Structure formats: structure tokens, C-alpha cells
Amino acid sequence: MDAPPPGRLLARGTCRMLRHYDFACVTEFVPTPGLRVDVMALGPRGDLWIVECKSSRTDFTSDRKWQGYLDWCDRFYWAVDAAFPDDLLPADTGLIRADGFGAAILREAPAARLPGARRAALIRRLARHAAFRLQGLDDPPPGG
């Protein structure tokens, strides 16, 4: 069996850490058409965090959409491994050090509260997405 891609391992470790803080995570989530985030996390008080997993300098420099994610979360983080050059990451974003087994927050992301209507719509979208994904495990949709 092939090893998971590095970004997926970073997401797995990040989701494990966030679960410890009582966050529910969905990977590969589309908050709005045209944007796909690596991890969307919903906290126990309704906080929404986005975590983008970057496995290399090239992976980071080729990402031109990340600033568009800021309008869809209360906090924005990067998750990178120990070999990643941290100085590439904007200082006004959060930093998570991760591997396939766990993670730690090294730099807290600044808070920017979402407007209430956007938060409510996004939580509904996230809940439906998670429910459809779970349902698909027991009863895959026709055609895959």
C-alpha cells in the first residue's frame, strides 16, 4: 500500500491535535465555490478555524488562494513539518508544527470574528458536508 501524501499526513496530525481541544474537523472542505481548504475545524463554541497544510516551499509558493480563505474563518493557520522553512509564512497567521501522528500550535493565529450570518451558513454547510460524507461510508452514492 502506498504511503499517504505528505499533506494528508500533516492534516491527520493536525486533526488529531484539534480533536484534543474538542474541535471537529473536516478535511478537503469547500467553504465557497472556488476555494478548497485542507482542514476546516469547528470548535465547541462555534469557532471556525482553517488550517492549510504545506509540505514544501514549492507547495507554499504555488498557493495563490490562501488569502481568500481569511473571509471564511475566525482564525487561519498553516500546518507544516519540522523541515519547513517557517520564515516563508506570514507572521500574522497561525503556525502549527505537525506530522502524521500529532501537532502543536507554535504561534496562535489572530482572531477575526466572522459575521453571524456567514458563520451560521458556514456551520450548516459544514454539518451537511460531514453528514453526507459519513452517509457515503455506509451507502456510497451511485457512480462513486
C-alpha positions, 0 to 999 in steps of 0.5 A: 500500500502506498504511503499517504501524501505528505499533506494528508499526513500533516492534516491527520496530525493536525486533526488529531491535535484539534480533536484534543481541544474538542474541535471537529474537523473536516478535511478537503472542505469547500467553504465557497465555490472556488476555494478548497481548504485542507482542514476546516475545524469547528470548535465547541463554541462555534469557532471556525478555524482553517488550517492549510497544510504545506509540505514544501516551499514549492507547495507554499509558493504555488498557493495563490488562494490562501488569502481568500480563505481569511473571509471564511474563518475566525482564525487561519493557520498553516500546518507544516513539518519540522523541515519547513522553512517557517520564515516563508509564512506570514507572521500574522497567521497561525503556525502549527508544527505537525506530522502524521501522528500529532501537532502543536500550535507554535504561534496562535493565529489572530482572531477575526470574528466572522459575521453571524450570518456567514458563520451560521451558513458556514456551520450548516454547510459544514454539518451537511458536508460531514453528514453526507460524507459519513452517509457515503461510508455506509451507502456510497452514492451511485457512480462513486 
